[in-house]
Amino acid sequence: MQIGKGAARIAAGLLLSAVGALANAQVINGNFESGLDPWKNYITDNGTAGPGGIHLADFDIDGDGTVSNTVAMSVGYAVAPCAAPGILCPSPTEGAGIYQWAHFEEGPVHFHVDLAVENNSPYGGYNEDGGTFQLILGGNTVGEWSAGPIDAGSVIRGSIDVRDVMVAPMDMWFMVKTTRHWASAEGLTQYIDNVSITPVPEPATNAMLLLGLAVIAGVMRRNGVKG
């Protein structure tokens, strides 16, 4: 029985080592069920998040019929650069976003965020630009998704899912940024939910996990036979 206990201790050590190798860059409150904290708001130089600002809203982000807390905003430029942006002057791309800091260990990570745009314009008709979402890590864009034009009464859903992003061992901020051409439009809302960062297991880490689980399973079988 002492051998079994020793094997269990070794297996537990292997599992702790493997889990420790993965325990980095975890998003805090990525599904926003605890509110907005510790997320911080970001507004571009001439941007706006709309009349309601960056706020929480109940929304079915993935179309499964279940609503949950999401981050909502209605982005665009705050002040028109001229009388007819896009005609008399360039159409600016402005907006807002959310960010937080995380500690990264060296190695590949997997980023994911669910996104949606809803057009509930009281005036009907489609909107030419539902918005563009960017996932930014330490100032570098690692993923992007654009909704494109959106009809009145419609919802367009998407996501940013980026694998094997190599990171260095340091503290870095990551941001989900939303922008569009023109001013914020009444009834047009951009949504963000389910932000996650998952370290990708190295082959050695996978081996430690499998070995630890195998040892524990063996000890449990032996104990079962003896019992």
N, C-alpha and C positions, 0 to 999 in steps of 0.2 A: 504493500500500500504506500510505503514511503516513496517507491519509485514513481508511482502514479502521481503523487503530490509534487515530486520534483519535476516530472514532465509537464504537469499543469502550470507550474511556476515558469518554466522555460517558455511554454506556449504563450502564457500571458505576457511575458517580456517581449516575445516576437510581435505579438499583436500591438502592444503599446508602442514599440518602435515603429511599426508600420503606420499606425494611426498618427503618431507624432510627425512622421515624414509628410503626412498629408494635411496636418493641422495648420494651415496658413491661408490668408486671403479669403476669409469667410465674410460674406455680406451680412451686415446686421440689419434686421427688419427689412429684408428684401421683398416681402409681400405686403408691407405697409399695414399689417393688422394691428400694430402697436402705434399707429399714427405716423408722423413724418420723422420723428427723432430716430437716429442721429443724422438723417439726411439734411443737407444744406441746400438752399436755393441759389440758383445762378441765373442772371439775366444778362443777355448780350448788351453791348454798348448802346445800341439804339433799339433794344428789343423790349417786348412786353409778354407777359403770360396771360394777358386778357383781363377783363374787369374783375374776375374772381381771383386772379393771381394763381399761384401754384397751390392746389388744395386737394383734399381727399374726396373721392366720389365713389358711390357704389356702381359697379359696372361689370358686365360679363366679358372679361378680357379675352377668353379663348372660345367663346361661342358654345359652351356646353350647357347653358341655361342656368348657371349658378353665378350670382353676383358676389363681389367681394370688394374690399377696399382697394382702390387704385389711386395713383397720382394723376390728376387731371389739370389741364391748362388749355388756353386758346392763344397760340403764339402768333407773332408777326412783328412788324416794326412799330415802334411807339410814335415816332414823328416822321411824317412823309418828307423825303429829301427834296421834293419839288411838287409842282401841281399835278403832274401825271407821271408817277414812277413807272419805269418800264417803257415810256414813250419819250418824255422830255429828259429823263435821267435814268441811270441804271436802277433796276428794281432790287432793293436790298434784301438780303436773306438774314433775318433776325429772329430771335425767340428767347427761349429759356431752358432750364434744365435742373437736374438734381445731382448732387455728388456726395461722396463720403470718402474717408481715408481707410486704407487697409494695409496690413503688413504682408509682404510677399516674400516667400522663399524662392530660391533659384529653381527654375524648371518650368514645364508647360502647364498652362491652366486653360480651363474651358469657361467662356463667358456666355451667359444667356439672359435675355430679357424679352417679355411678351409686350406687344404694342398694339394699339388700335387707334383709329380715327372715326369719329361719328359726325355726321352732318345733319343737324336738326334745325337748319335755317328756317326761320319763319317766312322767308320770302320765296322758298322753293328754288328749283333749279340746282345745277351742279356747281361745285366749287373746283376751280382749276388746279388748286394746290392744297392737298390735305395735310402736307407737312413731311419733313424728312427727319428721321431719328438717327442719331449717331451715338455709338458707344466709344467713349474716349478714355484712354488710360494714360495718366501722366502727361497729357497734352497731345498724345498720338491717337488718331482715330483707328480703332481696330475692327469696327463693323458699322454698317449703315443699312437703313431700310427706308424707302420712300413710298408713301401711300399713293401719290399721283392724284389725278382728278377723282372727285367723289360726288355721286349723285345725291340729291336731297333725300333725306330719310334713310340713308344707307350707312352701313358700318363696314370699314375695311380693316381686317386684322392681319397682323404679321408678327415677326419676331426678328431679333438679331441673335444668331447662334454661331459662335466662333470658337473653334477648337485649336488646341496646341499653340497657344500664344506664349512665346518664351518671355519670361520675366526675370528680373534680377532681384537679389535679396535686398529689399529696401522698403520703406514706407512710401506709398504712392496713392494719389487720389484717382478715383474713377468716376466718370460722369455719364449720365444719359441725357443727351441734349436734343432739343426739338426746335426746329426752325422752319420757316416758310417764307416765300415771297409775299409781298404786300402786308397790309395791316392785319391784325387779328379779326376774324370774321365772326359775326354773331351766329351762334348755333353750331359753329365748328369747334370740336373738342378733340384734343389729343390725349391718349391715356398710356400709362406706363405701369407695369406690374411684374412680379415674379423675377426680380433681378437676382442673379446668382453667379458666383465664381467658384468653380470646382477645380482643385488641383488634380492634374492627370497623374495617376500612379506610374512610377518608373517600373521597369521589369523587376528590379530587385525588391521593390516594395510589394509588388504583386506576389512574388515568391514568398516573402515573409508572412504575408497575410494567409496564403494558402497553407504554408507549413504550420503556422500557429493553429489554424482551424483544424487541420488534419490531426495534430497532436491531441488537441482537446477532444475531438471526436473519438480518437482511440482510447483515451482515458475513460471517457463516458461509457464506451462499450465494455471495457474491462470491468469497470465498477458495476455495470448492469449484470454481467455474468456472475460476479462474485456475490452480488446481493441476492 
